[in-house]
Amino acid sequence: MDAEIIAVGSELLTPQHADTNSLYLTEKLNRLGILVRFKTIVGDSREDLAMVVRAGLSRSPLVLLTGGLGPTEDDLTREVVAEVLGRPLQEVPEIRQRIEERFRRLGRSMPENNLRQAQVPVGADWLENRNGTAPGIWIEHNHNLVVLLPGPPRELEPMFDSVCMPRLARVASGERIQTRIYKIVGLPESEVDQRIAPIYRGYQNPTTTILASLGTIEVHLRARAANDDEAEGLLSELGDKIELALGDHVYSTRGESLEEIVGMYLVMRQKTLAVAESCTGGLLAERLTRVSGSSNYFLGGVVCYSNELKTKLAGVPAALLEAHGAVSKPVAQALAEGVRARTGASMGVGITGIAGPSGGSAEKPVGLVFVALADERGTQLREFRFPGPRERIRHWASQMGLEMIRRRIRD
């Protein structure tokens, strides 16, 4: 059984509101082996909604609609679905009683338009809403199953968990869908695809999707099988080949962030870390401390923007700053070695650069970043030229700092 989700509401077509319900529903449906093949967002237009409902019925056995079940004139889902299915609406006395009782408990008078929510298409089941006045609606129509759900997540999620999941489990195929995510650093999207396309093109199951995000390329594999073990076997067969093709650029196979992986390595090796940051403004330290338990390996860091604080807090010689400038390899090295020495950490990282948009020159353009890593084996230095706006440059700099730590510990 494949599914389609239709999110109803003109507000979802504005930049102020996002459709989060479809993400929640997709995750739940995948647990039942139900694959979501289409998602649509449609505004509060009777004609547009009827069009997408008809399209959904023509291509998907299971169609779920979210939103548009409220009491106002622009809440059209109930009416339009009834019209498309050719099923007139009828009032359900029990729903009406529940709505009236809810208002009595709240000590409020019930507006007459709330009674619209007591109407259900003929032959449909209604689903109890314990957190609002709009019941859900379950309609079996010819070869389709149509489910109408309220829009507020606090109403939709409990209803779907307690009522819809058990019902769907009885009619679902029993298949299982499993996903594996490979995260890659240090390769552009085009090279990742060039390396692995000859491999994944030979597979229809699992399917492969390549996604580019800031500082990371992700390869998503999704397998569909009769049971979890068989799905995992399919993922491993293709995934092992992909991992071999990408080599040590793969830092995660289970969705972990780079800072989580670095933290695991630091704990395994019983290493500690301190950082001295200039252009990243503490972003590297912030990412490291997002991880629970980071106090076991992260001692702390300094944000030293001015030359005076680079000298005072990280021990960078003033003569070095004067001779090479704050954005230079020697200063990055001095930051890493200085913060390591002053904190007693196993490893020290120093970052300096020009994040822009101002401050660049022909000799030292915006995006120029130096990252140094110092440990008992010496100091490693790398120079980067990152494109893009300020926040992108800062994130890339922190990403490469983490990647240098990962490789240093692993090697």
C-alpha positions as CSV (number, residue, x, y, z in Angstrom):
1,M,0.0,0.0,0.0
2,D,1.5,3.3,-1.2
3,A,0.3,6.6,0.3
4,E,-0.2,10.2,-0.6
5,I,-0.4,13.1,1.8
6,I,-2.3,16.3,1.1
7,A,-1.7,19.2,3.5
8,V,-4.5,21.7,3.3
9,G,-4.2,25.4,4.3
10,S,-3.3,28.6,2.5
11,E,-1.0,29.5,5.4
12,L,1.3,26.6,4.4
13,L,1.9,28.4,1.1
14,T,3.5,31.3,2.9
15,P,7.0,31.7,4.3
16,Q,5.7,31.9,7.9
17,H,4.3,28.3,8.2
18,A,5.9,24.9,7.4
19,D,4.1,21.6,6.9
20,T,5.5,19.4,9.7
21,N,2.6,17.0,9.8
22,S,3.7,15.3,6.6
23,L,7.2,14.5,8.1
24,Y,5.6,12.9,11.2
25,L,3.1,10.9,9.1
26,T,5.8,9.7,6.7
27,E,7.9,8.4,9.5
28,K,4.9,6.6,11.0
29,L,3.7,5.1,7.7
30,N,7.2,3.9,6.9
31,R,7.2,1.9,10.1
32,L,4.2,0.0,8.6
33,G,5.9,-0.6,5.3
34,I,3.8,2.1,3.6
35,L,5.8,4.2,1.2
36,V,4.7,7.8,0.7
37,R,5.0,8.6,-3.0
38,F,3.4,12.0,-3.2
39,K,3.0,15.1,-1.0
40,T,0.9,18.1,-2.0
41,I,0.2,21.4,-0.3
42,V,-2.9,23.1,-1.4
43,G,-4.6,26.3,-0.3
44,D,-8.1,26.9,0.9
45,S,-9.6,26.9,-2.6
46,R,-12.6,24.5,-3.3
47,E,-11.6,24.0,-6.9
48,D,-7.9,23.4,-6.2
49,L,-8.6,21.0,-3.3
50,A,-11.0,19.0,-5.4
51,M,-8.4,18.8,-8.2
52,V,-5.7,17.4,-5.9
53,V,-8.0,15.0,-4.1
54,R,-9.1,13.5,-7.5
55,A,-5.5,13.2,-8.5
56,G,-4.6,11.5,-5.3
57,L,-7.5,9.0,-5.6
58,S,-6.4,8.2,-9.1
59,R,-2.8,7.2,-8.1
60,S,-2.6,6.3,-4.4
61,P,-4.5,3.5,-2.5
62,L,-4.1,5.5,0.7
63,V,-4.8,9.3,0.7
64,L,-4.3,11.3,4.0
65,L,-5.5,14.9,4.2
66,T,-4.4,17.1,7.1
67,G,-6.1,20.4,8.1
68,G,-9.2,22.1,6.9
69,L,-11.5,20.4,9.4
70,G,-12.1,23.5,11.6
71,P,-15.4,25.4,12.1
72,T,-14.7,28.4,9.8
73,E,-15.8,29.1,6.2
74,D,-12.3,28.4,4.8
75,D,-12.2,24.9,6.4
76,L,-13.3,23.0,3.2
77,T,-11.7,19.6,3.5
78,R,-14.7,17.8,4.8
79,E,-17.1,19.3,2.2
80,V,-14.8,18.9,-0.8
81,V,-13.9,15.3,0.0
82,A,-17.6,14.4,0.4
83,E,-18.4,16.1,-2.9
84,V,-15.6,14.3,-4.8
85,L,-16.6,10.9,-3.4
86,G,-20.3,11.6,-4.0
87,R,-21.2,11.1,-0.4
88,P,-23.5,13.7,1.2
89,L,-22.6,15.0,4.7
90,Q,-24.8,14.1,7.6
91,E,-24.7,15.2,11.2
92,V,-23.6,12.6,13.8
93,P,-25.5,13.2,17.1
94,E,-22.7,11.7,19.2
95,I,-20.1,14.1,17.7
96,R,-22.5,17.0,18.3
97,Q,-22.9,16.0,21.9
98,R,-19.2,15.7,22.5
99,I,-18.6,19.2,21.0
100,E,-21.3,20.8,23.1
101,E,-20.0,19.0,26.2
102,R,-16.5,20.2,25.6
103,F,-17.7,23.8,25.5
104,R,-19.7,23.3,28.7
105,R,-16.6,22.0,30.5
106,L,-14.7,25.0,29.4
107,G,-17.5,27.3,30.6
108,R,-18.0,28.9,27.2
109,S,-20.9,29.2,24.9
110,M,-20.6,27.3,21.6
111,P,-20.6,29.2,18.4
112,E,-23.1,27.8,15.9
113,N,-20.5,27.2,13.2
114,N,-18.8,24.5,15.4
115,L,-21.6,22.2,14.5
116,R,-20.1,21.9,11.0
117,Q,-17.5,19.6,12.7
118,A,-20.3,17.2,13.6
119,Q,-20.9,16.4,9.9
120,V,-19.4,13.3,8.4
121,P,-19.8,11.8,4.8
122,V,-22.3,9.0,4.6
123,G,-20.8,5.6,5.3
124,A,-17.6,7.0,6.9
125,D,-16.2,6.3,10.4
126,W,-15.3,9.2,12.6
127,L,-12.2,9.2,14.8
128,E,-12.3,10.6,18.3
129,N,-10.3,13.8,18.9
130,R,-9.4,14.1,22.6
131,N,-7.5,17.3,22.2
132,G,-9.9,19.4,20.0
133,T,-13.4,19.6,18.5
134,A,-12.6,18.4,15.0
135,P,-13.0,14.6,14.7
136,G,-11.0,12.7,12.2
137,I,-12.7,10.8,9.4
138,W,-12.0,7.4,8.0
139,I,-13.5,6.6,4.6
140,E,-13.2,3.3,2.6
141,H,-14.3,4.1,-0.9
142,N,-14.0,1.6,-3.7
143,H,-10.2,0.8,-3.9
144,N,-9.1,3.8,-1.9
145,L,-8.7,4.5,1.8
146,V,-9.2,8.2,2.6
147,V,-8.2,9.6,6.1
148,L,-9.0,13.1,7.1
149,L,-6.9,14.4,10.1
150,P,-7.0,17.7,12.0
151,G,-4.2,20.2,11.3
152,P,-2.8,21.1,14.8
153,P,0.0,18.6,15.6
154,R,-1.2,18.3,19.2
155,E,-4.5,16.9,17.8
156,L,-3.2,15.0,14.8
157,E,-0.4,13.1,16.4
158,P,-2.3,11.5,19.4
159,M,-5.2,10.6,17.0
160,F,-2.9,9.0,14.4
161,D,-1.0,7.0,17.0
162,S,-3.9,5.7,19.0
163,V,-6.5,5.2,16.3
164,C,-5.0,5.2,12.8
165,M,-1.8,3.2,13.3
166,P,-3.7,0.1,14.6
167,R,-6.2,0.3,11.8
168,L,-3.5,0.7,9.1
169,A,-1.5,-2.1,10.6
170,R,-4.4,-4.4,9.8
171,V,-4.6,-3.4,6.1
172,A,-0.9,-2.7,5.4
173,S,1.0,-5.3,3.4
174,G,3.3,-6.2,6.3
175,E,6.4,-5.1,4.4
176,R,9.1,-3.1,6.2
177,I,11.0,0.0,5.1
178,Q,14.5,0.6,6.4
179,T,16.8,3.5,5.8
180,R,20.5,4.0,6.1
181,I,22.3,7.4,5.9
182,Y,25.9,7.7,4.9
183,K,27.5,11.1,5.7
184,I,30.5,12.2,3.7
185,V,32.9,15.1,4.2
186,G,35.7,16.4,2.0
187,L,34.1,15.5,-1.4
188,P,31.8,17.6,-3.6
189,E,28.4,16.2,-4.5
190,S,29.4,15.6,-8.1
191,E,32.4,13.5,-7.1
192,V,30.4,11.4,-4.7
193,D,27.9,10.6,-7.5
194,Q,30.7,9.9,-9.9
195,R,32.2,7.3,-7.6
196,I,29.0,5.5,-6.6
197,A,26.6,5.9,-9.6
198,P,28.0,2.9,-11.3
199,I,27.2,0.9,-8.2
200,Y,23.7,2.1,-7.2
201,R,22.4,2.1,-10.8
202,G,22.3,-1.6,-10.7
203,Y,19.8,-1.6,-7.8
204,Q,16.1,-0.9,-7.9
205,N,15.8,-1.9,-4.2
206,P,17.3,-0.2,-2.2
207,T,16.8,3.2,-3.8
208,T,19.5,5.8,-3.6
209,T,19.2,9.5,-3.0
210,I,22.1,12.0,-2.8
211,L,21.6,15.2,-0.8
212,A,23.9,18.2,-0.4
213,S,23.8,20.1,2.9
214,L,26.1,22.6,4.4
215,G,29.5,21.0,4.8
216,T,28.2,17.4,4.3
217,I,27.0,15.2,1.5
218,E,24.5,12.6,2.5
219,V,23.7,9.3,0.7
220,H,20.3,7.9,1.7
221,L,19.5,4.3,1.0
222,R,15.9,3.0,1.5
223,A,15.1,-0.7,1.3
224,R,11.7,-2.3,1.2
225,A,11.3,-6.0,2.2
226,A,9.2,-8.6,3.8
227,N,10.8,-8.1,7.2
228,D,13.4,-5.9,9.0
229,D,16.3,-8.4,8.6
230,E,15.8,-8.8,4.9
231,A,15.7,-5.0,4.5
232,E,18.9,-4.6,6.5
233,G,20.5,-7.2,4.4
234,L,19.6,-5.3,1.2
235,L,21.0,-2.1,2.8
236,S,24.2,-3.8,3.7
237,E,24.8,-5.3,0.3
238,L,24.6,-2.0,-1.5
239,G,25.9,0.1,1.4
240,D,29.1,-1.8,1.9
241,K,30.0,-1.2,-1.8
242,I,29.2,2.5,-1.5
243,E,31.3,2.8,1.6
244,L,34.2,1.1,-0.1
245,A,34.0,3.5,-3.0
246,L,33.9,6.6,-0.8
247,G,36.6,5.4,1.6
248,D,37.5,7.4,4.6
249,H,35.4,10.4,3.5
250,V,32.5,8.5,5.1
251,Y,32.3,9.6,8.7
252,S,28.8,8.3,9.7
253,T,26.6,5.4,8.6
254,R,23.8,5.8,11.1
255,G,23.0,9.5,10.8
256,E,25.3,10.8,13.5
257,S,26.7,14.4,13.2
258,L,30.4,15.0,12.7
259,E,30.6,16.5,16.3
260,E,29.1,13.3,17.7
261,I,31.6,11.2,15.8
262,V,34.5,13.3,16.9
263,G,33.3,13.0,20.5
264,M,33.1,9.2,20.3
265,Y,36.7,9.1,18.9
266,L,38.0,11.4,21.7
267,V,36.4,9.2,24.3
268,M,37.7,6.0,22.7
269,R,41.2,7.4,22.6
270,Q,41.0,9.1,26.0
271,K,41.9,12.4,24.5
272,T,40.9,15.9,25.6
273,L,40.5,19.0,23.4
274,A,40.6,22.8,23.7
275,V,40.1,25.4,20.9
276,A,41.1,28.9,20.1
277,E,38.8,30.6,17.6
278,S,38.9,33.9,15.8
279,C,36.7,34.0,12.7
280,T,34.3,31.2,13.9
281,G,33.5,33.2,17.0
282,G,33.0,30.1,19.2
283,L,31.0,28.1,16.7
284,L,33.4,25.1,16.9
285,A,33.1,25.1,20.7
286,E,29.3,25.4,20.4
287,R,29.1,22.4,18.1
288,L,31.2,20.3,20.3
289,T,29.1,21.1,23.3
290,R,25.9,20.2,21.5
291,V,26.7,16.6,22.3
292,S,25.7,15.2,25.7
293,G,28.7,14.1,27.7
294,S,31.1,16.5,25.9
295,S,32.5,17.6,29.3
296,N,34.3,14.2,29.3
297,Y,36.7,15.4,26.6
298,F,36.1,19.1,25.8
299,L,38.0,21.3,28.3
300,G,37.0,24.6,26.8
301,G,38.1,27.3,24.5
302,V,38.7,31.0,23.8
303,V,37.2,33.4,21.3
304,C,40.0,35.8,20.6
305,Y,39.0,38.3,17.9
306,S,41.5,41.1,18.7
307,N,45.2,40.7,18.5
308,E,45.5,41.7,22.1
309,L,43.4,38.8,23.3
310,K,45.2,36.4,20.9
311,T,48.3,37.2,22.8
312,K,46.7,37.4,26.3
313,L,44.5,34.3,26.2
314,A,46.2,32.0,23.7
315,G,49.8,33.1,24.0
316,V,50.3,34.2,20.4
317,P,53.5,36.3,20.3
318,A,52.8,40.0,19.4
319,A,55.8,39.9,17.1
320,L,54.3,37.0,15.2
321,L,51.0,38.9,14.7
322,E,52.9,42.0,13.5
323,A,55.0,40.0,11.1
324,H,52.3,37.8,9.5
325,G,49.0,39.3,10.4
326,A,46.2,37.7,12.3
327,V,45.0,35.7,9.3
328,S,48.0,33.5,8.6
329,K,49.4,30.0,9.0
330,P,51.9,31.0,11.8
331,V,49.1,32.6,13.9
332,A,46.8,29.6,13.4
333,Q,49.6,27.3,14.6
334,A,50.3,29.6,17.6
335,L,46.6,29.6,18.5
336,A,46.5,25.8,18.5
337,E,49.7,25.3,20.3
338,G,49.0,28.1,22.8
339,V,45.5,26.9,23.8
340,R,46.8,23.3,24.1
341,A,49.7,24.4,26.4
342,R,47.6,26.7,28.6
343,T,44.8,24.2,29.1
344,G,46.8,21.0,29.3
345,A,44.6,19.4,26.6
346,S,45.7,16.5,24.5
347,M,44.8,18.4,21.4
348,G,44.5,22.1,20.5
349,V,42.7,23.6,17.5
350,G,43.3,27.1,16.2
351,I,41.1,28.8,13.6
352,T,41.7,32.2,12.0
353,G,40.3,33.7,8.8
354,I,38.2,36.3,7.0
355,A,34.5,35.5,7.1
356,G,33.4,38.7,5.3
357,P,31.7,40.3,3.7
358,S,34.2,43.0,4.5
359,G,37.9,42.8,5.5
360,G,39.2,40.9,2.5
361,S,42.0,42.0,0.1
362,A,43.7,40.7,-3.0
363,E,46.3,39.0,-0.9
364,K,43.9,37.7,1.7
365,P,40.4,37.4,0.2
366,V,37.1,36.8,2.0
367,G,36.8,33.1,2.6
368,L,40.5,32.5,3.4
369,V,40.7,30.4,6.6
370,F,43.6,28.7,8.3
371,V,43.0,25.8,10.7
372,A,45.7,24.2,12.9
373,L,45.7,21.2,15.1
374,A,48.4,20.6,17.7
375,D,49.0,17.4,19.6
376,E,51.9,15.4,21.0
377,R,52.9,14.4,17.4
378,G,53.3,18.0,16.3
379,T,51.1,20.6,14.5
380,Q,49.1,20.1,11.3
381,L,48.1,23.1,9.3
382,R,45.6,23.5,6.5
383,E,44.6,26.5,4.3
384,F,41.1,26.8,2.9
385,R,39.3,29.1,0.4
386,F,35.5,28.9,1.2
387,P,33.0,30.5,-1.0
388,G,29.7,32.1,0.0
389,P,28.3,34.4,2.7
390,R,29.6,34.9,6.2
391,E,27.7,32.2,8.0
392,R,28.5,29.6,5.3
393,I,32.3,30.4,5.7
394,R,32.1,30.1,9.4
395,H,30.3,26.8,9.3
396,W,32.7,25.4,6.8
397,A,35.6,26.5,9.0
398,S,34.2,24.7,12.0
399,Q,33.4,21.6,9.8
400,M,37.0,21.4,8.7
401,G,38.2,21.8,12.2
402,L,36.1,18.8,13.3
403,E,37.2,16.8,10.2
404,M,40.9,17.4,11.0
405,I,40.3,16.2,14.6
406,R,38.5,13.1,13.3
407,R,41.3,12.2,10.9
408,R,44.1,12.9,13.4
409,I,42.6,10.6,16.0
410,R,41.6,7.9,13.6
411,D,45.0,7.8,12.1
